[in-house]
Amino acid sequence: MASGSAEAFPTRVRALVLPGPWLSLIAPLLAVMRHLNRQLAYSDDTIERLTARDERLQRLRTVPSVGPVTAAAFVAPVDDVRRFRSAHQREADLGLGPRACRSGDTQRRGPITKAGPGRTRWLLIQVAVSILRRRPPEAEALRGGALRLVAPRGKPVAVVALARRRAGILDARLRAGTVFAPRRPAPPLAAAPLPTGATV
C-alpha cells in the first residue's frame, strides 16, 4: 500500500481486499486511529485560534517551516526582546551556541551548550530538519548553506547550524516587527562542532 497521511490511512486500509481474520484484528486499531485523528484535528484548530490573536506569532509564522507551536514556544519565555542585545545572545540563551573549551592558551569551540528551554531548542531543530527534507523554495538559500556543511562536518552539525540561524531570524522578526523576506544569497552558516553520535 502506498504511503499517505494519517487521516487517509484508515480509509486506504479498509479499501484493501483482506481476509476476514485480518479485518477483525485491524478494525479496533483503525477505530483508535480515527479517534486520535479527530482529537489531533481539534487540538490543531484550538492552537490555530489561540495563536491567530497574537500578531507576534503571525509574523514568526511567515518564516518557512515555523508553525504556531514553534512560534509560541519562541515567544513565551521572553518578556521583552530588548533583554538580549543581539540575536547571538538569544541563540546562546536557547542553548544553540557552542561551548567554549579552553586548555592553557588554546581555546576551541565544543558542542552546543544545550542551555535554556529544551523544548524550544528541540522545536527549532525540527524546523531545520523539515527545511532540509521538504525543501521549501523560500528557504532554499539557507538550505543550501546548511547542505554545504554536510560533507565536511556531518549532517548533525548542519542541522544545528540551520536551527541557530532560524533562531536568529525569528529574533530579528520580533525586534523589527516585520514578516520574513527571503534573501539571496544567504551568508555561510557558522558551524559549531558536534561530537559523533551526539543528540540535540
Secondary structure, DSSP 8 states (H G I E B T S, - for coil): -----TTTHHHHHHTS---HHHHHHHHHHHHHHHHHHHHHHHHHHHHHHHHTT-HHHHHHTTSTT--HHHHHHHHTT-S-GGGSSSHHHHHHHTT-SEEEEEETTEEEEEEE---S-HHHHHHHHHHHHHHHHH--GGGHHHHHHHHHHHHHH-HHHHHHHHHHHHHHHHHHHHHHT------SS----------TT---
